Amino acid sequence: MASLKYIVKGNKNPSHFYVRFYHSKDFDLTTKTNLLINPNHWSNKQQRFKSLAEDIPDKAEITAYTEKLKAFIISEYNKAYTQGEVMSSQWLKNKVNSFNNRPSDGADYETYFIPFVDKWIEESKVRVNMATGKTISPRTIRKYNTTVERLKEFQVEQDTKLKHSDIGLDFHRKFVSYLVSQKYGNSTIEKYISQIKTFCREAEANGYKTNPEYKSRKFTFRRSKPLDPYLTVDEINDISKLEIEDNRLEKIRDLFIIGLWTGLRISDFKEQDRLQIVGEDILISQTQKTLAPVKIPIHPQIKTILTKRNGILPQFNLTPDALEVLFNKEIKNIAKLAGITQKIIGDKRDKKTNRNVRGIFPKHKLVSSHICRRSFVTNHYGKIPNRAIMTITTHSSEKQLMDYVKISQDEYVEMVRDHWENEEAKDNLKVV
């Protein structure tokens, strides 16, 4: 039968407090608990504090510790025995370190949060997403690393080293306060918190001692609803009719129009080997983000572009990243040339602080590549079935689709104005 005892060796005060775990002739293991104790206060034979030791400040804490550690070691032994593990001094030392929330053999990632996340991110570079069958994208890796940078900055500010067990509600409160003090927006904070929860789930899945509070409903953050603009049909028509002499700018405009009438992401244009024109449709064997195949009917404005370009989409001798940078820059200029300059309320990136700033800006300055999907969804919403729109945009739920429906503030204001005018007209008829 397995037995567990606590012993003090020597007479020096203080002395190390040891745990001995043994089982007849099978094993006899001893290791330090790393607690220190006065040998005159402890009875190795009776396995308790001596009766004369009544005024020890940490007596209750040590007694509770010995009971919890004993239960933990026996529980771990039962698991190890059923799995055929060999008992050794190192096994017992590792279990005591685990109970004490200390790394074993220099493996910081077992206890400390950021070393684990760094290791997990490095492994993610070659890890295959089982849901998609593809390796994790470099963009996702960059997002992970950005979150880790914020955590490292927080550690410096707090003068601490975060353990897995620290990532609870108290951490959440302090970390959010830190991010707010650094002028990060609500949406950015929500993304950081969401990724930290992902890291916690991975740590727990690896068997490390995490704080269950990360699963709390309070361990979250409400992102502010972004003020994302979209282009109306009239504005798209104005862009389509622009006379552009510069060949490269004209190609960007044509690609812009194709995006506005297909709802495709710029990432889908960057890999045109998967995109073909077949008859009256655009076929994509696999979209970049969702990996879904798509069939999109060709809009009349796209037909005009294809006729002008002999049935070939605009071609660019650029890397995918360079194309995205160029596209985002030039479509702002194109929108300005098309007269889309009315001032609206929106969020614009401040280059000095790299933060979004809410203010009143000319609409063309708020145009970016994602306006294509927002415009496609908004301009078709309510006119064709939602399922038809989702078939083209590859949204998996109507909730996801509705995030892209962007009725402008001006349109809502006009709805109120029309309602008032109709009510006034009714009142005037009653008077007559």
VENKARA-V854589 format. One record per residue. N is the residue number from 0. OMEGA is omega in degrees with one decimal (999 if undefined). BURIAL is b if it has 16 or more other C-alpha atoms within 10 Angstrom, else e. D_CENTER is the distance of its C-alpha to the mean C-alpha in Angstrom with 2 decimals. Layout:
# VENKARA-V854589
n: [N N]
omega: [OMEGA OMEGA]
burial: [BURIAL BURIAL]
d_center: [D_CENTER D_CENTER]
This chain:
# VENKARA-V854589
n: [0 1 2 3 4 5 6 7 8 9 10 11 12 13 14 15 16 17 18 19 20 21 22 23 24 25 26 27 28 29 30 31 32 33 34 35 36 37 38 39 40 41 42 43 44 45 46 47 48 49 50 51 52 53 54 55 56 57 58 59 60 61 62 63 64 65 66 67 68 69 70 71 72 73 74 75 76 77 78 79 80 81 82 83 84 85 86 87 88 89 90 91 92 93 94 95 96 97 98 99 100 101 102 103 104 105 106 107 108 109 110 111 112 113 114 115 116 117 118 119 120 121 122 123 124 125 126 127 128 129 130 131 132 133 134 135 136 137 138 139 140 141 142 143 144 145 146 147 148 149 150 151 152 153 154 155 156 157 158 159 160 161 162 163 164 165 166 167 168 169 170 171 172 173 174 175 176 177 178 179 180 181 182 183 184 185 186 187 188 189 190 191 192 193 194 195 196 197 198 199 200 201 202 203 204 205 206 207 208 209 210 211 212 213 214 215 216 217 218 219 220 221 222 223 224 225 226 227 228 229 230 231 232 233 234 235 236 237 238 239 240 241 242 243 244 245 246 247 248 249 250 251 252 253 254 255 256 257 258 259 260 261 262 263 264 265 266 267 268 269 270 271 272 273 274 275 276 277 278 279 280 281 282 283 284 285 286 287 288 289 290 291 292 293 294 295 296 297 298 299 300 301 302 303 304 305 306 307 308 309 310 311 312 313 314 315 316 317 318 319 320 321 322 323 324 325 326 327 328 329 330 331 332 333 334 335 336 337 338 339 340 341 342 343 344 345 346 347 348 349 350 351 352 353 354 355 356 357 358 359 360 361 362 363 364 365 366 367 368 369 370 371 372 373 374 375 376 377 378 379 380 381 382 383 384 385 386 387 388 389 390 391 392 393 394 395 396 397 398 399 400 401 402 403 404 405 406 407 408 409 410 411 412 413 414 415 416 417 418 419 420 421 422 423 424 425 426 427 428 429 430 431]
omega: [-179.3 179.1 179.2 179.8 175.1 -176.6 173.5 179.1 176.9 -176.4 -178.2 179.0 0.5 177.0 178.3 178.9 -174.3 170.5 177.4 -178.9 -174.6 -178.2 -179.0 -178.4 -175.9 178.4 176.4 -169.7 177.5 175.3 179.2 169.7 -176.4 169.5 176.7 -175.2 175.0 -176.9 178.8 -177.4 -172.0 177.2 178.1 -177.1 -176.5 177.7 177.0 175.9 178.1 -176.7 -178.8 -177.1 -176.6 -171.9 178.8 -175.2 -174.9 -178.3 -177.8 -179.1 -179.2 178.0 178.3 -179.8 -177.3 179.8 -178.8 179.3 178.8 179.8 -179.2 -178.0 179.7 178.2 179.4 177.5 179.8 178.2 -177.8 -177.7 -178.5 179.0 174.8 179.6 177.9 179.2 179.4 177.7 179.0 177.7 -178.8 179.1 179.8 -178.7 177.0 177.4 178.6 178.8 179.6 -179.3 178.4 178.3 177.4 177.6 176.9 -178.8 -176.7 -174.6 178.5 -175.3 -173.2 -168.3 -174.6 174.0 176.9 -177.9 177.4 179.5 -178.2 178.7 179.5 178.2 -178.2 -179.1 178.1 -178.7 179.3 174.4 -174.4 -179.5 -176.4 -176.8 -178.6 175.4 -179.5 -175.2 176.5 179.5 177.9 176.6 178.9 178.6 177.3 -177.2 177.7 178.2 178.9 178.0 178.2 179.2 179.1 176.5 179.0 178.3 179.9 -178.6 -178.0 -177.9 -177.4 172.7 -171.5 171.8 175.2 -176.1 179.2 -172.5 179.3 -174.7 177.8 174.2 -178.3 -178.6 -177.4 -177.8 178.1 178.4 178.3 -179.0 177.7 -179.9 178.6 174.4 174.4 -179.6 -178.1 -178.9 178.9 178.7 179.5 178.8 178.7 -179.1 179.8 -179.8 176.7 176.2 176.1 178.6 179.5 178.8 179.2 178.1 179.3 179.4 178.1 174.6 -178.9 -173.5 -178.9 178.2 -177.5 -178.8 178.6 178.7 -177.3 175.4 179.5 179.6 -178.7 176.0 -178.4 178.6 177.5 -179.7 -177.1 176.2 -176.9 178.6 170.2 178.8 177.3 178.2 179.0 179.4 177.0 178.0 178.8 178.0 -178.1 -176.4 -177.4 172.1 -177.0 -178.5 -179.6 -173.9 -178.3 179.2 177.9 178.3 176.8 179.0 -179.6 177.5 177.5 179.3 178.7 178.3 -178.5 -178.6 174.2 -176.6 -178.8 173.0 177.2 179.6 179.7 176.2 -175.4 179.3 -171.2 175.6 178.6 -174.6 -179.1 173.1 179.8 -179.0 -178.1 -174.9 168.2 -180.0 175.9 -176.4 -177.4 177.7 -174.1 -172.8 -173.8 -179.0 -177.4 172.6 -176.2 172.9 -174.0 176.4 -176.1 178.8 -179.9 179.1 176.6 177.1 179.2 178.8 -178.3 177.6 179.6 -174.8 175.7 174.7 -177.9 176.4 177.8 -177.6 -179.5 177.6 -175.8 172.3 179.2 -179.0 179.3 177.9 -179.6 178.2 179.8 -178.0 -178.3 178.9 -171.0 -178.8 173.0 178.7 179.4 178.5 178.6 178.0 -179.9 177.0 -179.4 -171.3 -179.5 -177.7 179.3 175.2 -179.8 -179.3 -177.8 -178.6 175.6 -175.2 -178.1 -176.8 -175.7 177.8 172.9 178.7 178.5 -179.0 178.6 -174.0 169.8 -172.1 -176.3 179.8 -179.5 -179.0 174.2 -172.7 -175.2 178.3 178.9 -178.5 179.0 -178.4 -179.7 -177.9 -175.2 -177.5 179.4 -177.8 179.9 -179.3 174.1 -178.3 178.8 -178.8 178.0 178.1 -178.0 178.3 -178.5 -177.3 -178.5 172.1 -175.9 -179.8 178.0 176.6 176.9 -179.7 -175.1 176.4 -177.9 178.7 -174.0 172.4 -173.8 178.1 179.9 -179.9 177.1 178.0 179.8 176.1 178.5 -179.2 179.3 179.8 179.8 -179.4 178.1 178.8 179.5 179.4 178.1 179.8 -179.2 178.1 179.6 -179.2 -179.8 999]
burial: [e e e b b b b b e e e e e e b b b b b b b b e e e e e b b b b b b e e e b b b b b b e e e e e e b e e e e e e e e e e e e e e e b b e e b b e e b e e e b e e e e e e e e e b e e e b b b b b b b b b e b b e b e e e e b b b b b b b b b e e b b e e b e e e e e e e e e e e b e e e e e e e b b e b b e e b b e b e e e e e e e b b b b b b b b e b b e e b b e b b e e e e b e b e b b b b b b e e b b e b b b b b e e e e b b b b e b b e e e e b b b e e e e e b b b b b e b e e b e e b b e e e e e e e e b b b b b b b b b b b b b b b b b b b b b b e e e e b b b e e e e b b b e e b b e e e e e b b b b b b e b b e e b b e e e e e e b b e e e e e e e e b b e e b b e b b b b b b b b b e b e e e b b b b b e e e e e e b b e e e e b e b b b b b b b b b b b b b b b b b b b e e e e b e e b b e b b b b e e e e e b e e b b b e b e e e e e e e e e e e e e e e e e e e e e e e e]
d_center: [49.18 46.29 46.78 44.82 46.49 45.78 48.23 49.17 50.94 53.51 54.96 53.06 51.29 48.38 47.90 44.95 44.16 43.82 42.74 44.95 43.88 46.57 47.84 51.60 52.08 48.63 46.86 47.34 44.34 44.08 41.42 40.75 38.68 38.39 39.96 43.25 46.22 49.87 51.90 54.57 52.21 51.10 53.23 52.22 54.78 53.83 50.06 49.74 50.55 54.29 55.98 57.04 53.46 52.83 51.55 48.59 45.66 42.93 45.02 42.97 39.66 41.11 42.66 39.40 37.68 40.31 39.99 36.20 36.27 39.11 37.27 34.15 36.24 38.23 35.17 33.67 37.13 37.38 34.11 35.23 38.73 37.72 35.60 38.51 37.21 39.93 40.42 40.77 40.80 37.45 36.00 37.31 36.12 32.55 32.61 33.96 31.34 28.62 30.28 30.58 26.90 28.06 27.11 29.77 31.36 29.08 25.92 23.73 20.57 22.24 22.26 20.14 16.38 15.70 18.28 16.68 13.19 15.22 17.19 14.45 12.88 16.50 17.17 14.23 16.16 18.75 16.98 17.55 15.21 17.84 16.92 17.55 19.81 18.22 16.82 13.24 13.40 13.99 11.60 8.60 10.47 10.89 7.31 7.38 10.80 10.21 8.36 11.32 13.72 13.03 13.63 16.73 17.98 17.69 19.69 22.31 22.59 23.04 25.17 23.59 21.98 19.25 20.02 18.03 20.29 19.48 15.95 17.41 18.22 20.27 17.55 15.23 18.15 18.96 15.55 15.04 18.66 18.19 15.45 17.74 20.66 19.09 18.90 15.16 14.72 13.43 10.80 9.49 9.88 8.11 4.76 5.98 7.26 4.78 3.64 7.39 8.34 7.33 9.43 12.01 12.47 13.14 15.48 17.24 17.70 19.37 21.73 20.88 21.79 18.72 19.06 19.08 18.21 14.44 15.13 16.97 16.50 16.89 13.78 11.73 12.13 13.61 12.53 15.74 16.93 17.07 20.61 20.23 23.71 25.19 28.51 31.39 33.76 36.35 34.06 33.11 36.87 37.59 35.19 36.76 40.26 39.66 42.24 40.48 42.65 40.12 39.30 35.76 34.87 36.45 34.35 31.15 32.60 33.40 29.93 28.62 31.02 30.02 26.34 27.45 29.58 27.34 23.84 22.69 19.82 21.09 19.56 22.10 24.93 24.10 25.18 28.33 29.77 27.91 29.19 32.85 35.26 37.36 40.04 38.64 35.02 32.03 30.74 27.43 27.37 23.61 20.93 18.44 15.22 16.63 19.56 21.85 25.41 26.47 29.92 30.36 33.80 34.95 35.38 38.75 37.24 35.54 38.93 40.55 38.17 38.73 42.49 42.52 40.63 42.64 39.91 37.38 34.00 33.72 33.37 31.87 32.61 29.26 26.27 23.25 21.46 24.77 25.28 22.03 23.00 26.52 25.59 23.48 26.34 29.23 28.19 28.33 31.88 32.76 31.72 33.87 36.78 36.53 37.08 33.66 34.08 34.28 32.42 29.52 27.00 23.57 20.73 21.54 20.01 22.32 23.04 24.34 21.44 18.65 17.65 18.10 21.44 22.81 26.40 29.08 29.03 30.90 28.95 29.14 27.11 24.09 24.28 21.58 21.01 18.82 21.89 23.42 21.35 21.59 25.31 25.97 24.54 26.14 29.46 29.83 28.56 31.61 33.81 32.84 31.30 27.55 27.68 29.31 26.57 23.87 25.98 25.63 22.04 20.90 18.94 19.04 19.69 21.56 18.84 16.60 19.80 20.66 17.59 19.42 22.79 23.61 27.05 27.96 29.31 32.68 32.93 32.43 34.99 37.41 37.04 38.17 40.91 42.20 42.26 44.34 46.69 47.23 48.00 50.40 52.12 52.65 54.19 56.50 57.72 58.53 60.62 62.62]
